[in-house]
Amino acid sequence: LVTATDRTALRDAAARAGIPIVTASSPLGPEDDVAGAAAALGYPLVVHGTTARASVPVAGASALPSAVTATRAAIAR
């Protein structure tokens, strides 16, 4: 059983079950190119933490840094 708070495991389980999922990057860490991943996905997008604590909509590239900061802060709580 997958808990709904683990977004990565939830996406993987949904894909295995044949449930359509939206395009997303793999989980990104502090050392990863978040701006490059966002540009590849296209805007608007939503920055999610791997837990259900954070979900920040991003309209364009200028809003990305603050969305990433807010998401990381929510995860750290």
Disulfide bonds with the S-S distance in Angstrom:
none
